[in-house]
Amino acid sequence: MQVYPLESMTLEEATQCQFKFVDTIMRHFTGSELLTRGDLGVHQPGNEPLTTIKVEKVIADFFDDEKAILVRGSGTGAIRYALSSIFKANDKVLVHTAPIYSTTKTSFEMLGLEPVACDYNDLDSIRKCLEENKDIKGALVQYTRQAPSDSYDLEEVVKVIKGYGLPVVTDDNYAVMKVKKIGTQCGADLSCFSTFKLQGPEGIGVVTGKAEYIDKIRAMHYSGGCQTQGFEALEVLRGLTYAPVLLAISNIEANKVLEYLNKGEIKEIDDAFIANAQSKVLLVTFKEPIAKKVLKIAERQGALPNPVGSESKYEITPLFYRASGTFLKDDPSRADYMIRINPMRAGADTIIRILKESIKEAKDE
């Protein structure tokens, strides 16, 4: 299978990314402030904790944006707020032809938005769609792959859409702190992502980008119960600090496993490759329909049986899991033949050992 994974930062690039983030933190916080749990409540002006306001400034500065805001609802909540700040009910929004991520589909239904699909892998298809649908109000572009065959370059897609004067929201989940630039740095108006996928706290998302839209989202957060509290905001900072290097190491170990498997060292494996599905993972295809058995056995040996936040702070041992929902929609038979492996904090030797032992036991059953 031909796949087109996103290019991850090298370990050195990730290290420099960490250093840049720490330097940005220090431009907004004193040392004493960083050794607290932050404040609570709706301080004025801003109507939110002062610590949260500072963290949002750090994030905006780091990503070269005008403003940023922390929202509840993780990545899904961030996308919903972003869409609601730009579009109104019954607006047509350009999307990719591949299956839309399930919670994003729900967001479209909740907001009453009408998706208009075109193939983001074909820039001429985008132009044709926009020419034929003059009433399209903007676009949503998912950074990572929605289907195995996706190969589009996000920056090129955004450039074409912006050429028609339309606003663009990017879903940056599973890409932030792995790639060199997020959606807004590629020309989009708003980037959205979950901090839980970046070693941060549960339930907190980020929307970063144009001030005119961030201000609208902030106006939706008047009540104290909507606020991201100071201690949560500081957890976001800590997670974002450690995420780049952790994710770069995970990518290195996945490639080591891939190199080993591609030598034909495990004869029961038909194919292996790295893809963004949605997080960047190792996809392994077996010659026989033993995928479900392998997953059950791997869990008994300490592998994670399901994601929590997919790369959250709770996921330490490697994840051995079914192919993603969007990949299965593309080809349901993958459920019996394919698994995905995310190294998390594990090394290549551990992953290979679990694979070998699980396959052997599955065949012996």
N, C-alpha and C positions, 0 to 999 in steps of 0.2 A: 504494500500500500504506500502510495506517495503522500507524504504529509509535509507541512510547512510550519514547523514550530517557530515561535517568536525567538529572536536572538537575545539570550540572557546576558546580563553583565558578567564580566569575568570577576574572579575573586578580588583582583586588584581594583577594578572599577567599583565593585561593591564596597570595598574598604574605603575608598575615597568618597563614595556616596555617604557612608556613615560619618566620616569626618566632617563633610560639608553640613550634614544635618546637625551635628553637635555644635558646630560653629554658629549656625543659624539660631539654635536655641539660646546660645550665650549672648546673642545680640538683643534678646527680648527679656531674659530672666536674670535675676541676680542669683548668686550661688545659694543664698539662704532660702530663696523662694523655691528652689529645686529640691530642697531638703524638707519640704512640707507635704501635706496631702491636699493642698489647695483650699479654696474657699467654696462656700455654698450660697445659693440664693440668687436674687435678681437685682444685682447692683446697677446703678444708673451712672452714666448713660450706657446703653447696650443691653440692659435688661437681662443680663446673665452673669455668672460668676466671673470675676476679673481674671482668674487663672485661665478659664476657658477662652476668654477673649485673646489672651496672650498666646495660647497654644494655636488658635486659629490664625494669628498673624505669622507665627513661625511656619505653619504649613503653607500659607499663601506665599510667603517670601521664598521658601525653599523651592516651590514649584513655579516661581516667576509669575504668580497670579495676582490679580487685583485684591481679591478677598477669598476667604474660605470660611466654612461653617461646619461645626460638628452637629450631627442630627441623630435622632433615635431611629432604630429600624435597620441598622447595619447597611450593607451595600444596597439592599432592596429599598430601604427607606430613602437612602441618598438619591437613587434613581427616580423614585416617585416625587420627591421634593423638586429635583431638577426639572423633570418633565412638567410638573405643575407650575413652575415659575416661568415657563416659556409658552406652554400650549394651553388651549382652552378645550372644553368638551366639543367633540365632533371635528376637531382639527385632524388633518391628515399628516401622518409622520412617516418619513421614509425609513425602512428597515431592510435588513439583509434577507435574502430568500431562504436561508437555512432556518431550522426550527428556533423560535425565540425562546430564551431561557424562561422556565415556567413562571417564576415570580415576576419577571418583566412582562410577560403576557398578562398576568393578573393585574399589574399596574396599568396597562393599557385599558383593560376592561373597567377598572375602578374609575379612571379619569375620563372615560368615554372617548378615547383617542382611536382613530382609524389608521391601522398600519397599511402602508403601501410598500410592497416588497419589490426589490430589484437585486440583481447579483452584484455584490460589492467586489467580487473577484474580477469584474469586467467594468472598467471605468466608462466605456461607451454605453453600457447598459444603464449606468447611473444617469448619464447625460440624457439618454433617450427617455427614461422614466420621468425625469424632472421637466423635460420639454413637453411631454404628453400630459403631465399632471401639474398644471400651473398653480393649483390650489394647495399643493403641499406646503406646509408651514415650517418644516425643519426636519431634522434627522436624528436618529439614535444609532450609534455605531458601537458594537462590542469590540473591545480591543483584542481579546483572545479568541480562539477559533470556536465557531459554533458547529462546524462540520469538519470531518477529517480532511476534506478536499480544499478547505479554505486556504487561500494564499495571499489575500489582499494586504496591502501595506496601508495601515491606518492613516498615516500622514497624507498619502496620495488620495485616499477616499475623502478625507476631510477637506482637502484643497479643492477637489472637484465640486463638492457640495457648497462650500463657502463661496465658490465662484458664482453661484446663483443667488448670493446674498441671504442665505438661509442659516439660522442658528443650528449648531450641532452639539448634542450631548454625547459624551462617550462613557461607556460602562468599562471602567478600568480595573474591575475586580480580577485578581490573579495576575495582573501585569505590574502594578505599582511596586517599586523597589526591586523589580526583577529586570525591567528594561530601562534604557537610558532616559527616555522621555515619556511623560504621561500624555493623555489626550489634549489637554489645553496647551501643552508645549508643542503639540503638533498642529495647533491652529483651531481646536475646538473651543466652544464658548464655556462649557462646563465639563468637569471630570468628576466621576462618582466612584467611590470605593468603600469597602468595609475595612475598619481598623482591626476587627477580630481576625481577619485573614493575615494580619501583619503583627501578630503577637500582642495585640491590644485587648481592650476590655470587650465584654459581650455587648452586642446591640448598638454600638456606635459606628456611624458612617460619616464620610466626609464628602462634601460638595465644595469644589474649588474652581475658581474661574472669574468670569465677568461680574463686576460689582453690581450692575443693574439687576442681575438675577439673584445674586446672593442676598441683596437687600430685601428682595421679595420673600425669600425663604426665611430670613430673619424675622420679618413681620409676622410670619405664621407661627413663630415660637414665643409668643408673648407670655404665656403662662409658665409658672415656675416648674410645673411638672414636665414641660417639654425640654427644659434645659439639660444640657450635658454638664454635670457638676464638676467642680475643680479637680477632685481626686480622679475622676474618670478621664478628664482631659490630660492629666499628667501621665496616666497609664497609656494613653494614646501616644504621647511623646516617647515614652520608654520603649514601647513596641516598635515604633517606626525607626528608632535608633538601632535596634538589634536586627531588624528584619532583613536588610540588604545582604549582610554577610551570611546569615543563616540560609537564606534562599540561594545564594550563589554556591555555597557548599553542597546543598541538596542537589543542585543542577550538576555539579561535578560528579557526585556519587552516582546519579542516574546515568550519566554518560559512561561511567566505568562499568556499570552493570550491562548497559547496551553493548559495549565493546565485547564483553565476555560472551554474551548470548549470541552475538552475531558471528562468533567463531564456531558456532555449532556445538558448544560444550554440553548443552542439555538437549538430547535428541528428541524429546517430546514436544519441544517448542518449534513451531512452524515459522514464526516471524516475531520480531520485536522492533519497536521504534519509539521515539520520543515525540510527543504531541501535546498541544495545549487543549486539554479536554476536561473542564475548562482550565484548571490549574495545569501547570506543565508537569507531565507524568510520563512514566514508562508504560507503554501498552504492550502486552504480551499475548500472542495468539497461539493456542495449542493445536496440535494435529488432531486430537480427539476431543470430544465434548466433555472435558473434565473441569472446566472453569469453576463451576459452583462447588464441586468437591474440594478443589484446591483452596478456595476462599475459606471454607469451613475449617479445614485443617490448619491453615496459616494462622487463624485466630487463636486456636488452641496453643499455638507456639509463641503467642505474644504480639502478633501483627494486629493492627487496628482493623475491626470489621466494617467500620463506617466512618465517614468524616464527621467532625464536630463543626469546625468552621473552615475546613479544608486548609490546613497550615496554621491553625490556631495555636495558642500557647499550651493547650491540653494535648496536642498531638505530637508525641515524642517518638514512639516506635513507628516503623513504616506502615503505611496504609496499604492493605491488599483489598481491593474493592472491585465491584463490577464496572463495566464501561459506563460512561456518563449517560444520563437520560437523553441528551440530544444526540449522542452517538448511536444509542440504541434505536431511536426513532429513525435514524438514517438506515440502520440495518439491524432488525431485532435478533437475528441469529447470533450476533456477537455475545449475547448473554451466556451462551453455552461454550464459547470458544475463546473469549477474550477477557482479560482482567487488566486493571490499571494499578500501578504501584507508584506511590509517592514516598520517597525515602524519608521524608520528615527529617528527624535528627540522626537517623541510622546511617551506617557505612555500607559500602557495596558488598563487603564480605558477608555481612549479616543478611542482606536481602537475598543474595545468591544461595546462602545456606537454607533459608526458609523456603525458597522456591524449590530447591532440590528435594528437601525432606517432604514437603507438601505434595509434590508430584508423585514421589515414590509411594507415599501412603495412599494417595488417591487411586493409584493403579492397583494397589494390593487389596483394596476394599472389594 
